[in-house]
Amino acid sequence: MDEQEIYHRAKRRVGQMRGFYIHATVYVLVNALLITINLLTARDHIWFFYPLLGWGIGLAAHGLSVFGLGGFLGSEWEERKIKEIVEKQRSL
């Protein structure tokens, strides 16, 4: 692997991390707003936890894809599969 490829992989990884951090920040800000709206307008009907939970599941999946599943279906797995398929194609 040459320096340029290492740099591009690192840049891609940083982009993935940045995307997650932006996602998490928007999640916190929007859900804080939803909680505030819910508590100021309809205290007898608490509904804010529905979007909090639903979006939280999506955020958790995003976090796992960026940080938690590195070996399982991550970039290393992709590289191995690409090399495997290329080798199969060459042997035909």
N, C-alpha and C positions, 0 to 999 in steps of 0.2 A: 504494500500500500504506500503510495507516494504522499508527499506533504500536502499536495493540493486536495487529494481525496480525503485525507485526515481532516483538513480544514473544512471541507464541505460537509462532512459527517458531523463535525462539531457544531457547525453553524445550523444545520438541520435540527440537531438535538436541542440547541438553545432556543430555536424557534418553537419547538414543541413545548418546552418548559414555559416559555413566555406566553404561549397560547393558553396553557393551563392556568397560569397566574392571573391572566386577564379574565378568564372564565370564572375563577374563584372570586375575584374582586367584584365582578358584576353580580354574581350570585349573592354575595353578602349585602351589597348595596340595594339591589332590587328587593330581596327578601326582607331587609330592614324596613324598607318603604311599605311593603305589603303588610307587615306586622303592625306598623304604625297606623296605616289606613284601617285595618281590621279592628284594632283596639279603640280607635277614635270614632268609628261609625257603627259598629255592630258587636258590642261586647257580649251580647247574649248568644251570638253565633260565631264561634271561632272557626275560621276557614283557612287561615294563613298557612297552617301546617300541610295542607294538600300540595300547593306548589313547592313549599319548602322540601317536602319529602320527595316528590316526583323529580324536581330539578336536582335535588341532592343525590339521587341515584345516578342521574346522568353525569353529575360532577365527579362522583366516586369512580364511575367507569372511565371517565376521561383521565382522572388521576392514576388509575391502575394502568391504563394504556401508556401513560408517559413515564411513570415511576415504578410501578409494581410488577409488570409482566415482562420485564426485559428479556428473559430467556424464553418465555412462552409467547410465541407469535410476535416477538419483538424484531428489531432490525437485524440482530444476529441470525435469527431463525429465517428471516427473509433472504439474507445473503446465502445461507446454506441451501435453501430451496432453489434459489436462482441458479447457483452453481450446479446443483443436482440436475435440474432440468436442462441446462445448457449441455452438460456432459451426456445426458440421455439423447439429446438431439444430435450431438456430434457423432454418437455411435451408431446412428441409424443409417 
